[in-house]
Amino acid sequence: MILIPSAVLRPCSSRFAAALVHRPNFRQFSTTLSRKEQKAAQPQTPATDSIELSAPVAYISESHDPWFNLSFEDWLLRDTPHDQPVLFLYRNFPCVVIGRNQNPWKETTPHHLREAGIPLVRRRSGGGTVFHDLGNTNFSIILPRLLFTRSHGAELVSRAIRDRLGIEQCTINERNDVIIKDGTRELKMSQPSPYKIIQHRAYHHGTMLISSSLNELGKSLRSNSPNMQTKSILSHRSPVTTLNHYLPPTTEKQIHHDDFVKAVTAEFEKVYAGNSNGNGIGNGKKMETREVNSDWVKEPKIWKGVEELKSWEWQYGQTPEFTNLLEGELSFGSLSVNLTARHALLTSLTFHLTPQPHERVEETTKKQEFLDSLALSLIGHRYESLEGAEGALGHQWEDEKWRERGNEVIGWLRRVM
């Protein structure tokens, strides 16, 4: 059995534990089920009746660092006991998180995110692009692979919201998103809910929009690359809402992160913790709740994971092959660009110049020759940043006029890519 280093996590503090117990929006329910009821509430697979689970553990992160939380989640998936149900709950400061096989320029506009101070993060699981802020709580349910189903995590969360937070319209759809049924409308409260499967373990994770800024969400998930064609996974865009838009009429206070944490933790405990008399699947073992603080973490695998997630090679270099068509007006004529990139490195690039009115053929030809040379010099450079692209032309184009035009083209490309 894999042991969890004590330096990585600690039992919930009294402050945090109190927050889980005394919240006004939380309905009290029994936290025990019979063995038969527990089995029925767990994922229904051919292995359900034969797998004996160990006592569950819930991890509540106090960190808002997306790279740390995603790396810690991956560590939980790979390094906790194979038979242990695990719940992980956390929030991140504002950021955009894309799926493992997605194209950041097709899902958002990276240079706009940088200008707004919003990090772009690529997670290790598949699925679509999501926006995180402190009004959004992320959940991850980790189980033995043989017990994994795509619907179980969403069903558990929607049941917690419906039964414990009193939002009775909450359910799930055929894509296993947690939604609100508002008459004929279907509004998502969880953004795309991806999953990851490894040899012995699997997780389903998602986001819950509690009080997120839907305006910031919309602005952050907007791409300026309409002509881009990509082999990447595209996000499924749907109308969204928040929990606090559908509070029960009898509820006076807004739902907060701690309310959601308590509701989901209690539901998870009810399904996976054993009864004190030994009748539960956990063989009488109670669920343990652990508070996670990045200042306590010494596990090298977690910090190595943080470094990998922050690297350009992962963040952008993981992007599948794509093409793009760019068009614009420059000081010396109208320009269109056809390009191909693989792993976010340019593999082909062609400029086509539309000459200015009454321009001599010789001058247009000279400009096109320059652009052809510039295109060749950009092959192998990083898409958008074009790092180190200036000054890469040959001696033929060292004249100040051509250097200025080269800088104009490169500056324009960086703005529109």
Phi and psi in degrees as a GROMACS rama.xvg file:
@    title "Ramachandran Plot"
@    xaxis  label "Phi"
@    yaxis  label "Psi"
@TYPE xy
-81.7501  130.124  ILE-2
-93.3217  141.978  LEU-3
-94.3864  117.084  ILE-4
-58.3495  134.402  PRO-5
-66.1922  -21.066  SER-6
-72.0763  -14.7899  ALA-7
-85.5086  -31.1595  VAL-8
-151.182  160.576  LEU-9
-139.034  156.444  ARG-10
-58.3894  153.108  PRO-11
-55.7666  137.513  CYS-12
-67.3442  162.324  SER-13
-61.3698  -35.702  SER-14
-62.9128  -45.809  ARG-15
-70.6519  -42.0391  PHE-16
-60.1762  -39.6491  ALA-17
-63.688  -36.4126  ALA-18
-64.5519  -31.0077  ALA-19
-77.1081  -20.4029  LEU-20
-95.3085  -41.4855  VAL-21
-109.618  81.0589  HIS-22
-127.719  133.242  ARG-23
-70.1646  -22.7138  PRO-24
-91.087  2.78978  ASN-25
-98.6917  128.111  PHE-26
-86.2691  138.444  ARG-27
-85.5019  131.057  GLN-28
-135.313  161.999  PHE-29
-64.6874  141.108  SER-30
-103.349  13.4061  THR-31
-124.217  146.976  THR-32
-132.244  156.98  LEU-33
-69.1798  164.243  SER-34
-57.9646  -40.9863  ARG-35
-64.0592  -42.4392  LYS-36
-67.2094  -39.2809  GLU-37
-62.8716  -45.2312  GLN-38
-58.8698  -40.3178  LYS-39
-67.7411  -29.5254  ALA-40
-84.1093  -13.3381  ALA-41
-88.1295  167.863  GLN-42
-55.9738  136.118  PRO-43
-97.3765  102.06  GLN-44
-132.439  169.843  THR-45
-57.9211  -19.5849  PRO-46
-95.1719  -2.66445  ALA-47
-55.4113  -45.5801  THR-48
-77.6213  -17.9281  ASP-49
-100.723  -17.6185  SER-50
-89.5409  126.806  ILE-51
-102.242  117.698  GLU-52
-90.5208  150.882  LEU-53
-83.5583  176.885  SER-54
-62.9052  137.484  ALA-55
-75.0945  159.113  PRO-56
-134.243  135.477  VAL-57
-110.287  130.943  ALA-58
-112.853  126.043  TYR-59
-115.875  113.572  ILE-60
-84.6054  134.636  SER-61
-93.6933  -5.68671  GLU-62
-85.2525  146.235  SER-63
-111.822  15.8754  HIS-64
-85.895  115.385  ASP-65
-64.6395  -35.687  PRO-66
-67.3893  -41.247  TRP-67
-64.2536  -48.6386  PHE-68
-63.0883  -40.1358  ASN-69
-69.2716  -35.9837  LEU-70
-70.4323  -39.3277  SER-71
-64.2159  -40.4011  PHE-72
-59.8847  -43.9295  GLU-73
-64.4329  -36.581  ASP-74
-64.7227  -41.3948  TRP-75
-59.8166  -42.4961  LEU-76
-61.0501  -41.6841  LEU-77
-93.0682  -23.9634  ARG-78
-122.939  6.73235  ASP-79
-95.5078  159.046  THR-80
-54.8733  141.444  PRO-81
-61.9956  -27.9691  HIS-82
-98.0476  12.7456  ASP-83
-102.853  121.205  GLN-84
-71.0803  132.847  PRO-85
-128.666  134.311  VAL-86
-116.324  131.526  LEU-87
-127.113  127.053  PHE-88
-127.03  135.736  LEU-89
-161.195  163.119  TYR-90
-125.353  152.812  ARG-91
-121.619  152.011  ASN-92
-66.5727  165.129  PHE-93
-52.3082  127.567  PRO-94
-162.661  164.386  CYS-95
-113.288  128.038  VAL-96
-115.653  119.745  VAL-97
-102.653  159.968  ILE-98
-75.4965  163.552  GLY-99
-53.8856  -39.939  ARG-100
-108.77  32.4311  ASN-101
-105.734  165.442  GLN-102
-104.971  115.599  ASN-103
-61.6348  -31.5449  PRO-104
-78.979  -20.1893  TRP-105
-85.5483  -25.706  LYS-106
-93.1334  -26.2742  GLU-107
-154.754  -168.469  THR-108
-124.052  94.9326  THR-109
-53.2998  -39.6179  PRO-110
-72.2942  -26.4576  HIS-111
-68.7398  -38.1662  HIS-112
-62.4398  -43.2605  LEU-113
-62.4461  -41.4977  ARG-114
-62.5544  -33.1897  GLU-115
-86.5769  -2.74457  ALA-116
72.7687  27.2945  GLY-117
-106.618  113.639  ILE-118
-65.7812  149.178  PRO-119
-103.578  128.091  LEU-120
-128.44  133.904  VAL-121
-104.302  122.53  ARG-122
-86.4614  174.985  ARG-123
-89.3311  -14.7336  ARG-124
-93.334  167.951  SER-125
-80.4419  -152.927  GLY-126
88.1766  -168.336  GLY-127
-98.0718  -176.1  GLY-128
-88.6045  140.031  THR-129
-133.484  155.952  VAL-130
-108.177  131.322  PHE-131
-112.152  142.304  HIS-132
-151.724  -176.078  ASP-133
-74.8264  -6.62479  LEU-134
-91.1049  8.99813  GLY-135
-125.413  128.553  ASN-136
-110.857  133.682  THR-137
-100.83  138.327  ASN-138
-125.621  147.144  PHE-139
-140.687  128.105  SER-140
-116.922  116.392  ILE-141
-110.553  128.491  ILE-142
-139.273  166.981  LEU-143
-56.9371  144.127  PRO-144
-56.2816  -38.8757  ARG-145
-69.7161  -12.3486  LEU-146
-100.761  -2.65474  LEU-147
-74.1414  132.776  PHE-148
-134.499  154.547  THR-149
-72.1235  -22.1846  ARG-150
-93.3187  -21.7007  SER-151
-59.87  -47.6988  HIS-152
-60.9375  -44.6443  GLY-153
-64.8633  -38.7199  ALA-154
-64.5099  -42.6259  GLU-155
-62.4488  -44.884  LEU-156
-67.2015  -44.2103  VAL-157
-64.9549  -34.6011  SER-158
-66.4673  -39.613  ARG-159
-63.574  -41.796  ALA-160
-67.6107  -42.21  ILE-161
-70.1679  -49.6075  ARG-162
-84.9865  -31.4655  ASP-163
-105.701  -26.1513  ARG-164
-106.17  -5.70294  LEU-165
79.8  14.2697  GLY-166
-93.2222  91.7865  ILE-167
-73.5679  -18.0503  GLU-168
-78.1742  -3.6887  GLN-169
-74.9232  131.829  CYS-170
-154.98  -165.582  THR-171
-126.066  157.697  ILE-172
-105.995  -173.58  ASN-173
-68.3471  -16.414  GLU-174
-92.4053  5.9575  ARG-175
63.4091  34.2249  ASN-176
-91.8323  143.829  ASP-177
-79.5776  124.142  VAL-178
-133.338  167.845  ILE-179
-110.765  129.001  ILE-180
-94.0758  106.409  LYS-181
-114.425  88.805  ASP-182
64.1025  -122.583  GLY-183
-88.7142  -5.55355  THR-184
-89.329  147.618  ARG-185
-123.22  112.753  GLU-186
-114.527  129.357  LEU-187
-81.8879  135.641  LYS-188
-105.798  -18.3691  MET-189
-110.17  135.31  SER-190
-76.3408  176.436  GLN-191
-41.8686  133.837  PRO-192
-111.489  87.9213  SER-193
-80.2401  174.778  PRO-194
-143.795  165.199  TYR-195
-143.005  137.631  LYS-196
-124.985  129.576  ILE-197
-122.326  -166.052  ILE-198
-57.1383  -51.5894  GLN-199
-114.721  -8.41094  HIS-200
-132.661  161.989  ARG-201
-153.028  152.497  ALA-202
-136.029  154.558  TYR-203
-119.066  127.532  HIS-204
-133.223  157.99  HIS-205
-160.082  -178.992  GLY-206
-122.23  144.877  THR-207
-118.37  117.983  MET-208
-81.1825  102.014  LEU-209
-91.8389  -55.4453  ILE-210
-143.983  30.0685  SER-211
-62.6218  155.967  SER-212
-79.173  104.254  SER-213
-69.173  -24.9715  LEU-214
-66.78  -46.0562  ASN-215
-66.5757  -37.4496  GLU-216
-57.7877  -49.1609  LEU-217
-62.3182  -43.4382  GLY-218
-65.8597  -36.9138  LYS-219
-76.0015  -25.1841  SER-220
-103.425  43.0463  LEU-221
-118.945  127.606  ARG-222
-101.264  146.617  SER-223
-108.058  28.3078  ASN-224
-122.127  67.5908  SER-225
-66.9558  -24.7455  PRO-226
-93.2811  1.25097  ASN-227
-73.9603  131.977  MET-228
-113.414  130.652  GLN-229
-139.96  152.867  THR-230
-90.5484  5.47835  LYS-231
-78.7937  168.709  SER-232
-77.1758  128.131  ILE-233
-95.2474  144.969  LEU-234
-72.188  148.607  SER-235
-95.5538  109.008  HIS-236
-90.6756  130.871  ARG-237
-142.438  158.882  SER-238
-62.0437  141.253  PRO-239
-125.765  162.656  VAL-240
-146.866  -176.757  THR-241
-122.35  160.551  THR-242
-56.5397  -39.9856  LEU-243
-72.9978  -8.99061  ASN-244
-79.4532  -13.2048  HIS-245
-129.45  40.5646  TYR-246
-64.9583  144.382  LEU-247
-60.5088  148.216  PRO-248
-56.9537  -29.1063  PRO-249
-84.2397  -5.75547  THR-250
-88.2481  125.174  THR-251
-92.7079  -28.2695  GLU-252
-110.352  152.193  LYS-253
-67.4916  151.784  GLN-254
-78.8565  137.902  ILE-255
-121.151  173.526  HIS-256
-50.7451  -47.6348  HIS-257
-63.3716  -33.3913  ASP-258
-63.3692  -46.1266  ASP-259
-65.4043  -42.6697  PHE-260
-58.9286  -45.8762  VAL-261
-64.1142  -42.4263  LYS-262
-63.8152  -47.6293  ALA-263
-70.4766  -39.2052  VAL-264
-62.6249  -42.968  THR-265
-65.0639  -40.1192  ALA-266
-67.6659  -40.5432  GLU-267
-62.7233  -43.1838  PHE-268
-62.4153  -41.0468  GLU-269
-62.16  -37.5169  LYS-270
-79.425  -35.0682  VAL-271
-116.216  -13.7794  TYR-272
-86.5753  150.119  ALA-273
-83.9021  153.145  GLY-274
-72.9891  155.099  ASN-275
-64.1401  -22.3916  SER-276
-90.0549  5.31407  ASN-277
87.1335  6.31256  GLY-278
-84.6841  -11.8423  ASN-279
-85.1627  168.575  GLY-280
-67.7523  -21.7372  ILE-281
-82.3072  10.9051  GLY-282
54.8296  39.6065  ASN-283
82.1094  1.37951  GLY-284
-85.4454  131.516  LYS-285
-80.9414  155.369  LYS-286
-72.628  138.3  MET-287
-103.322  136.459  GLU-288
-111.559  125.573  THR-289
-117.643  134.266  ARG-290
-91.6857  133.589  GLU-291
-112.287  127.706  VAL-292
-130.863  126.879  ASN-293
-60.7144  -24.5953  SER-294
-66.6472  -20.971  ASP-295
-91.3179  -14.4534  TRP-296
-77.2802  125.465  VAL-297
-118.166  -6.66113  LYS-298
-62.7925  116.159  GLU-299
-60.0549  -34.1977  PRO-300
-60.5551  -36.9397  LYS-301
-67.6279  -44.9967  ILE-302
-73.8533  -30.3834  TRP-303
-64.5533  -38.8142  LYS-304
-62.8954  -38.4587  GLY-305
-61.0658  -45.6075  VAL-306
-60.2275  -42.7264  GLU-307
-64.1664  -42.6878  GLU-308
-65.1061  -29.8775  LEU-309
-84.6784  -12.9024  LYS-310
-71.4575  148.773  SER-311
-61.3525  -37.7191  TRP-312
-59.6031  -34.0683  GLU-313
-87.4331  -48.192  TRP-314
-61.1338  -44.5205  GLN-315
-116.159  -37.6232  TYR-316
-65.7675  -14.8454  GLY-317
-79.0758  -6.22219  GLN-318
-66.1792  128.35  THR-319
-63.4322  165.122  PRO-320
-57.8731  142.665  GLU-321
-149.985  160.945  PHE-322
-121.932  160.284  THR-323
-152.139  149.642  ASN-324
-118.939  121.741  LEU-325
-118.542  140.309  LEU-326
-136.432  142.569  GLU-327
-168.294  166.931  GLY-328
-103.935  121.646  GLU-329
-112.921  174.512  LEU-330
-64.8848  -22.6781  SER-331
-110.927  11.6346  PHE-332
143.292  175.984  GLY-333
-85.7997  134.794  SER-334
-125.363  136.284  LEU-335
-124.677  146.143  SER-336
-130.589  126.907  VAL-337
-108.594  127.818  ASN-338
-141.058  159.146  LEU-339
-131.893  140.755  THR-340
-135.542  144.505  ALA-341
-132.439  130.555  ARG-342
55.695  32.3495  HIS-343
64.871  20.9143  ALA-344
-113.034  134.175  LEU-345
-66.3622  125.978  LEU-346
-109.232  -22.0842  THR-347
-153.738  148.495  SER-348
-157.855  130.065  LEU-349
-132.271  128.954  THR-350
-98.2966  141.059  PHE-351
-127.308  121.468  HIS-352
-101.182  127.149  LEU-353
-94.6732  116.464  THR-354
-66.4994  156.996  PRO-355
-73.1475  154.031  GLN-356
-54.6846  137.162  PRO-357
65.672  17.3332  HIS-358
-77.261  140.181  GLU-359
-67.0828  145.431  ARG-360
-59.7716  -40.0095  VAL-361
-61.7714  -39.6034  GLU-362
-68.9966  -40.8253  GLU-363
-62.8002  -41.6508  THR-364
-62.6579  -41.9842  THR-365
-63.9913  -42.4915  LYS-366
-61.6851  -41.5917  LYS-367
-66.8192  -37.5977  GLN-368
-60.9289  -42.4736  GLU-369
-60.9191  -45.3151  PHE-370
-64.8856  -35.7056  LEU-371
-64.4897  -40.8461  ASP-372
-66.2834  -41.452  SER-373
-61.8241  -41.0093  LEU-374
-60.1804  -44.5358  ALA-375
-62.1118  -37.1729  LEU-376
-69.6729  -20.5804  SER-377
-89.056  -11.0703  LEU-378
-61.6579  132.839  ILE-379
92.3924  -9.86076  GLY-380
-82.1022  158.259  HIS-381
-69.4711  134.527  ARG-382
-59.3116  139.313  TYR-383
74.9193  -58.2913  GLU-384
-70.7285  -32.7007  SER-385
47.0503  43.4336  LEU-386
-57.549  126.686  GLU-387
76.2876  16.1015  GLY-388
-76.0317  -27.7061  ALA-389
-65.4305  142.155  GLU-390
74.591  18.666  GLY-391
-93.5341  0.0930194  ALA-392
-82.2564  165.689  LEU-393
-79.4335  -178.622  GLY-394
-61.7562  -27.7607  HIS-395
-60.5473  -24.891  GLN-396
-115.945  30.1269  TRP-397
-82.432  -9.0453  GLU-398
-60.2983  144.854  ASP-399
-57.075  -35.2262  GLU-400
-59.9393  -44.4449  LYS-401
-73.639  -34.7484  TRP-402
-62.7651  -41.3781  ARG-403
-64.3234  -41.1059  GLU-404
-67.7416  -37.5474  ARG-405
-62.7018  -43.9773  GLY-406
-65.6989  -34.5627  ASN-407
-64.52  -44.4646  GLU-408
-64.9853  -45.2129  VAL-409
-65.1079  -41.6079  ILE-410
-61.8515  -40.8779  GLY-411
-64.133  -44.1226  TRP-412
-59.5406  -43.0769  LEU-413
-62.4935  -31.4986  ARG-414
-77.5263  -32.5927  ARG-415
-101.753  -12.84  VAL-416
